[in-house]
């Protein structure tokens, strides 16, 4: 952590200690939850192997829900905590907001555990409409309410946390400056670290997806509580996957952001600075991230054909900035460098390369012809686990 404190923007040593303390609490929670959530994955595999023949089938889907939502949330909080701490080199995120998000997350986690392990809520991490409110008796009504309350708490506290980090960045660099727009026209003053731009590119869609989730929960509540009110199924599915896809994506990009910042520290002299190409690539990612989620809805023939075509194109194009700028840039950074290979630097580098492997699977899955065959198969789970476990997880552990 001393790497971060060399040019810290925090007010003094006391503030640095407080920020370190909350960051250690976040990362300790992440490390604690990781093996527990892994054990849920093993439970599902053992259940499929019929090692628990007398177990209520509802347990499988309840555990599936907790494992999926828990894992995505766990790595999101880890990535946010890590980025917030490393950003303290340049800006001053609020320590109070971070503590607020920490305790709010614990409340949301408690409600999630109560709804799944207590009430056997088993709509899956994707909780597609209308299953949560039409369980057919598989779980009680209170479990549905508890699950929605969990999501509501998490969405609110994470949105406030994200807005605070954006506030801290914009206060110093301005909105256009934080996105490195001046680099696009050849200007380099003020200098903007890639971490700042990547964080903004991640959190702007992050705030959008949290607002989307709030709208989704309101629609669920209206149908749940108002007799005769029926939601539009296609709209609900779009809202669900916009939220889910972006949360997973921004978690990975936040991880990439602090690799940009920290990996050069191990090269003994090399830097990974902002330039026009990096600025252009990440601003392109910002635009494409909003549209790539449509590749989750290829099977929904009611969607306009243009939307489906755009989904495949945006999914393809978004891989270009990642592969050409970030992954290739990481290779160039370490090539023939006097690297100080520690466990941290090795894990961050392997995470960057693991992102490449998982990214190839994602691009294949976003191809209409391939998705037609792979949809609802373990291929989807495999590519997701690959780019999370071999990508963002290794980066965060590093």
Secondary structure, 3 states (H helix, E strand, C coil): CHHHHCCCCCCCHHHHHHHHHHHHHHHHHHHHHHHHHHHHHHHHHHHHCCCCCCCCCHHHHHHHHHHHHHHHHHHHHHHHHHHHHHHCCCCCCCHHHHHHHHHHHHHHHHHHHHHHHHCCCCCCCCCCCCHHHCCCCCCCHHHHHHHHHHHHHHHHHHHHHHHHHHHHHHHHHCHHHHCCHHHHCCCCCCCCCHHHHHHHHHHHHHHHHHHHHHHHHHHHHHHHHCCCCCCCHHHHHHHHHHHHHHHHHHHHHHHHHHHHHHHHHHCCCCCCCCCHHHHHHHHHHHHHHCCHHHHHHCCCCCCCHHHHHHHHHHHHHHHHHHHHHHHHHHHHHHCCCCCCCCHHHHHHHHHHHHHHHHHHHHHHHCCHHHHHHHCCCHHHHHHHHHHHHHHHHHHHHC
